[in-house]
Structure formats: C-alpha cells, structure tokens
Amino acid sequence: MSRRPAVLGALVLTAALALTGCASNAADPSTSDGADFGLVDGGTLTVATEGTYRPFSFHDASGELVGYDVEIAEAVAEKLGLEISFQETQWDGIFAGLDAGRFDVIANQVSINPDREEKYLFSEPYTVSPGVIVVEEGDDSIASFSDLQGKTTAQSLTSNWYELAEQNGANVEAVEGWAQAVELLRQDRVDATVNDSLTFLDYEKNEGPTGLKVAVETDEPSLSAFATTKDKEELVTAIDDALAELREDGTLAEIGEKYFGADVSE
C-alpha cells in the first residue's frame, strides 16, 4: 500500500503551521512592538483638531482636511503602523473631549505650559515658534522689546501678545486679528505688531514680498506638541520615537517648508 498520501498530508500540515506562525508574527496595526497604546479605536490613532485653523488644520479648495499639524499627525501615524482618524472639534471643547476619551491626542498647535503639564502628557515639540515684533522694512527704530516703549502696536486684546506689548510700554491699538494689524501697519497707522513667527512666515509665503520684516524675536519660543491624557505614557514614547525618525529623515523640515518656507520643528 502506498504511503504517499500520508507524506503529502504531513507536508500540508507543516506548511499550514508555518503560515500560522508567520501570521502570528505579522505587525498588528493596533500595536507597536507589542505595546497596547489604549487607543480609542484599536489600530487607529484618533486625533482632535479644529479644521478651521489655517495653516495648521483647515480645508483646502477641494474640501480635504490639510495643514501643517494634519500632515505631522499623518506622518506619525504612518511611522506607528496605525490608521488615522481626525475628529474636528472647536478649541473651546477640545480638552474636554480628550478628558472624555473621545480621541487619543490633540494636534492643534497646543502650546506646552506648566498648567497644562500638570494635567496632560506632551510629546516632544514639533513646532518651535518665537514671538516676533513685525515692522516695516525701512524701520530700524525697534531693536529690542524695550524699544516698544511709547510706540503704538496693533494687537488682539485677547492674545498673550497684547500683554507682552503692554508690559514693554507700548500703546496698544485694539484689532480683531493679524489681517487687521498688518493693514494698520502698512498704512503707517501703527509702528509695529507683535505675534508668533509662524503667522508672519505663513503671511510672507502666501502674500509674497510684503514690505514687512521681523525686527526682534523673543528669547524663549513657544513649543507646540501632541497632547494626551496621563495614562498614555507608552503612546507618547512611541510618538516621540516617530518624531525623532521624522526629524532625522527630513520629513518634519519638508512639511515646514511646504507651509512656511522654513523648518519650524526646531
């Protein structure tokens, strides 16, 4: 009696076991190196962002969600082997949504400060933005923040830049935002405006030569990062590793160049 069927059966069983072993070692998109990040939706990084905050998170002409923070988050998720889902949320409710477990992280130019660090975990910064004094190109009268003494600046009264200008002796002209401040500056109705460098870089990139320049930068820049809850230490560590790789391979610089004409990640 022939033994070939028995041998063939053994070979098939061996091959099946080998395939099963391969499958068990394949990367699970809900994990990285076997670590469970406690994601809202396993295998997907759920990210809160405004979707109305140009150039960080906004909708382009086709309606697609794009922006600096959006692309950084997408690049991080890809490094982690995760899908990504954006939850567009108004700023006023974005931390409450994080606390309620509706998403894993916030990517919306969240500045790191002591009050937030008491309650939340932050990744390494992916945006470094000093405050700047913007003046007309021919104006050399302001070389330090102390030179704002007696000058008139255009500021939104609800911004921290208003406080900085006032602390340095400026007479503040109240405006609704950057666009109005720049208009007053170009009309010679104010001497300067104080804002973050990213706002100025975005304006210069999209408007071309503007006749304006940065006269002074703050010594301590604002640092923005992914924010999450205190129970997601492993996720933060993985995001930090991903950001390090993205910085090393030039991806962070490339995204910065796309939106600001400069690397704004360090």
C-alpha positions in Angstrom: 0.0 0.0 0.0 1.4 3.4 -1.0 2.5 5.9 1.8 2.5 9.0 -0.5 -0.9 10.3 0.8 0.3 10.3 4.4 3.6 12.0 3.5 1.7 14.6 1.4 -0.7 15.2 4.3 2.2 15.8 6.7 3.8 18.3 4.3 0.5 20.2 4.0 0.2 20.3 7.8 3.8 21.5 8.2 3.2 24.3 5.6 -0.1 25.3 7.3 1.7 25.5 10.7 4.5 27.6 9.1 2.0 30.0 7.7 0.2 30.3 11.0 3.5 31.1 12.7 4.2 33.8 10.1 0.8 35.3 10.6 1.2 35.4 14.4 4.4 37.4 13.9 3.0 39.9 11.5 2.6 43.6 12.7 -0.7 44.2 14.3 -1.7 47.7 13.4 -3.2 48.3 16.8 0.1 47.7 18.4 3.8 48.8 18.0 6.4 46.2 19.2 3.6 44.5 21.1 2.7 47.6 23.1 -1.0 48.4 23.6 -1.4 52.1 23.5 -5.0 52.1 24.8 -6.4 53.7 21.7 -10.0 54.8 21.4 -10.3 52.6 18.3 -7.7 49.9 18.2 -5.4 50.2 15.1 -6.4 53.8 14.6 -4.9 57.0 16.0 -7.8 59.3 16.7 -6.7 62.9 16.5 -8.6 66.0 17.6 -8.0 69.2 15.5 -10.0 72.3 14.7 -10.2 72.1 10.9 -10.6 75.9 10.8 -7.1 77.0 11.9 -5.1 77.8 8.8 -2.3 76.9 8.0 -2.2 74.2 10.7 -5.6 72.5 10.3 -8.0 73.6 7.6 -9.9 72.5 4.5 -8.5 73.2 1.1 -10.5 74.2 -2.0 -11.4 70.6 -2.6 -12.7 70.2 0.9 -9.9 68.0 2.1 -8.6 68.4 5.6 -5.0 69.6 5.3 -2.4 71.6 7.2 0.9 71.5 9.0 -0.4 69.8 12.1 -2.5 67.4 10.0 0.5 66.3 7.9 2.6 65.8 11.0 0.0 63.7 12.6 -0.4 61.6 9.4 3.3 61.0 9.2 3.5 59.9 12.9 0.6 57.5 12.4 2.3 56.0 9.4 5.5 55.5 11.4 3.5 53.8 14.1 1.7 51.5 11.6 -1.6 53.0 12.5 -4.6 54.2 10.5 -5.6 57.8 11.4 -8.9 59.4 12.0 -9.4 63.2 12.6 -12.2 64.5 14.8 -12.8 68.1 14.1 -13.6 69.9 17.4 -13.9 73.5 18.4 -11.0 74.8 20.5 -13.2 75.6 23.5 -14.2 71.9 23.8 -11.1 70.2 22.6 -9.6 69.3 26.0 -13.0 68.3 27.4 -13.2 65.8 24.6 -9.8 64.5 25.3 -10.7 64.1 29.0 -13.9 62.2 28.0 -11.9 59.7 25.9 -13.3 60.8 22.5 -9.8 60.9 20.9 -6.3 59.8 21.7 -4.4 63.0 21.1 -4.8 66.7 20.2 -2.8 68.0 17.2 -3.7 71.7 17.0 -0.7 73.8 17.9 -1.1 73.1 21.6 1.5 75.1 23.5 3.3 73.4 26.3 2.9 75.3 29.6 3.1 74.5 33.3 -0.7 74.5 33.8 -1.3 72.0 31.0 1.6 69.8 32.0 0.0 69.3 35.4 -2.9 67.6 33.8 -1.7 66.2 30.4 1.2 64.5 28.8 3.0 66.1 25.9 5.2 64.7 23.1 8.4 66.3 22.1 7.6 69.6 20.4 7.1 69.5 16.6 6.7 73.3 16.4 9.1 75.9 17.7 7.8 79.5 17.3 9.3 82.6 19.0 7.3 85.7 19.4 8.3 88.5 17.0 7.9 92.2 16.5 7.0 92.9 12.9 7.7 96.4 11.4 8.0 97.9 8.0 11.2 97.1 6.2 12.7 100.6 6.4 12.1 100.9 10.1 15.2 100.4 12.3 13.9 102.1 15.4 13.0 98.9 17.2 15.8 96.5 18.0 14.5 95.1 21.3 11.3 94.7 23.2 12.2 97.6 25.4 12.1 99.8 22.3 8.3 99.3 22.2 8.2 102.0 25.0 6.0 104.8 23.7 5.4 103.0 20.3 1.9 102.0 19.1 1.3 98.4 18.3 -1.8 96.7 16.8 -2.9 93.7 18.9 -5.9 91.5 19.6 -6.9 92.2 23.2 -7.5 88.5 24.0 -4.0 87.4 22.9 -0.9 87.0 25.1 0.9 89.2 22.6 -1.2 92.1 23.8 0.1 91.6 27.3 3.7 91.4 26.1 3.4 94.6 24.1 1.7 96.4 27.0 4.3 95.1 29.5 7.0 96.7 27.4 5.3 100.1 27.4 3.5 100.0 24.0 0.3 101.9 23.4 -2.0 99.1 22.1 -4.4 99.7 19.2 -7.1 97.0 19.5 -7.7 94.9 16.4 -9.6 91.7 15.7 -6.6 89.7 14.4 -3.5 89.5 12.2 -5.0 90.8 9.0 -6.2 94.0 10.6 -3.0 94.5 12.4 -1.0 94.2 9.2 -3.3 96.6 7.4 -2.8 99.3 10.0 1.0 98.7 9.9 1.2 99.1 6.2 -0.9 102.2 6.4 1.6 103.7 8.9 -1.2 104.0 11.5 0.8 101.9 14.0 4.5 101.3 14.5 4.5 97.5 14.9 2.6 94.4 15.8 3.6 91.5 18.0 2.7 88.0 17.0 4.2 84.5 16.7 6.8 83.9 13.9 4.7 81.2 12.2 1.9 83.7 11.5 4.4 86.0 9.8 6.1 83.2 7.9 2.7 82.0 6.6 1.8 85.6 5.6 5.1 86.1 3.7 4.8 82.8 1.9 1.3 83.3 0.7 1.4 87.0 0.0 4.8 87.3 -1.5 7.1 90.3 -0.7 5.1 92.3 1.8 7.4 95.2 2.7 7.5 94.0 6.3 10.2 92.4 8.4 10.9 90.8 11.8 12.7 93.3 13.9 13.0 91.2 17.1 12.4 87.7 18.4 11.7 86.6 21.9 14.4 84.7 23.7 12.0 81.8 24.7 10.0 80.4 21.9 6.5 78.8 22.2 6.7 75.0 21.9 3.8 73.1 20.5 3.3 69.3 20.7 0.8 66.4 20.7 -1.2 66.5 24.0 -2.8 63.4 25.6 -4.0 62.1 28.9 -1.7 61.0 31.7 -2.5 57.3 31.2 -0.9 57.2 27.7 2.8 57.2 28.5 3.5 54.4 26.1 1.8 56.2 23.3 3.8 59.4 24.0 7.0 57.4 24.0 6.1 55.9 20.6 5.2 59.3 19.2 8.5 60.7 20.4 10.4 57.9 18.7 8.4 58.6 15.5 9.1 62.3 15.6 12.8 61.6 16.1 12.8 59.5 12.9 10.8 62.1 11.0 13.2 64.8 12.1 16.2 62.6 11.1 14.8 61.7 7.7 13.9 65.3 6.9 10.1 64.8 6.9 9.5 67.5 9.5 11.6 70.0 7.7 9.9 69.2 4.4 6.4 69.7 5.8 7.6 73.0 7.4 9.0 74.2 4.1 5.7 73.4 2.4 3.6 75.5 4.7 6.0 78.2 6.0 9.0 78.2 3.7 11.2 77.1 6.6 11.8 74.3 9.0 9.8 75.2 12.1 10.3 72.0 14.0 13.4 73.0 15.9 
